[in-house]
Amino acid sequence: MLHIPLPEIDPHALLRDRTTLDPDALAQLQPSIATEGLRAPIEVWQLSSERPPYKYGLISGLRRLTAARAIGMPTIPAFLRTPETLAQALAAMVTENEIRTQISPWEKANLILNAVEEGHFDTPDAAIQTLFPSLPRTSRLRLRAHVTTAESLGPRLTAPETLTSRQLDRLSAAIAQGHEDLLTTTLAPNAGASAPSQWAALSPVLTDIEREP
């Protein structure tokens, strides 16, 4: 366990935790930490690439980290996860998030993609197996397809976390059939548009694809 300067911790190194926190819960947590200290350390890992001023990525403890920053704590106690314990810590974080608040299909896909890009897992399949071990095979295949969609269209979509499972399934099926270029071309004139506007442009294109024999 280390005492890490707060500015060195990237709270969003993993695209997995809710960024909108309950203000009432934070208001209660801040005086508790100020008077009694932090009862449970946060969990971090050392970033594999330089991202000044960040040296560590947050695994769990977003509320505690946010509250500590709000009251001006200079450092925070944190468990530094090694490669040997990192996968277990990530799996525990996913389970905790699933219990506390159901995370969206896009958030799951982004978590997997982010974990692979950061080097925690060699492949998306390995990440899915470790982070979502209880999923049946059909659900794992569906999630794997969502990961491909997040990788292909993520930078072009506005508020993709609002997409439903059915919408993601339609996008994934179109990409699997070789229509990724068509989707990106459809999104190009709608860059920065609202999520409903983008979907209004994509929907008829997807319908035409689905009508193909």
Residue, then its C-alpha position, 0 to 999 in steps of 0.5 A: m500500500l502506498h500514499i499517492p499524491l492525488p494529482e498523479i491518479d487518473p480517475h478515468a483511466l478505465l472507462r468503467d465507472r460512473t462519472t456522475l456521482d450522487p452529490d448527497a452521498l459525496a456531501q456525507l462522505q467528505p466530512s467523514i473522511a476529514t474527521e476519521g480518515l479513509r477507512a478503505p484504500i482505493e485501488v490503482w495500477q501503474l500506467s504502462s505509458e506516460r500521461p503527465p501528470y498521471k502515473y496511476g490509473l484508478i481501479s476502484g474508489l472513485r467516490r473516495l478519490t473525488a471526496a478526498r480531492a474536494i476536501g484538499m487531501p494531498t495524498i491518499p492511501a492506495f493499494l498498488r495492484t501488480p500484474e499478478t493481482l490486477a485481473q482479480a481486482l478488475a473482476a471484483m470492480v466489475t462485480e461491484n459495479e454490476i451489483r450497485t448499478q447496472i452498467s450499460p452494454w456500451e460501458k461493458a464493451n468499452l471497459i474490455l477494449n480499454a483493459v486490452e489497450e492498457g495491456h491488462f489482457d492480451t485479447p478481448d476474449a481473455a478480458i471477457q472470460t476474466l471480467f465476466p466469467s458467469l456469462p453464458r457463451t451466447s452472451r460472451l459472443r454478443l459482448r465480443a461483438h459489442v467490443t468490435t463495434a465500440e472499437s470501430l464506431g466509438p470515436r464517431l458516436t455521441a453519447p454511445e453509452t445511451l445505446t440499447s442492447r438492441q441498437l448495439d446488436r444491429l450495429s454489430a451485425a452490420i459490421a460483421q457483414g462488412h458494412e463498417d465503411l458504410l456506417t462511418t460514411t453515414l456518420a461523417p456528416n453527423a459528426g457532433a450531432s446529438a445521439p438521436s440525430q445520429w441514430a435517425a441517420l443510421s436506422p434506415v441504413l441498418t434497415d436496408i442492410e437487414r433486408e439484404p438476403 
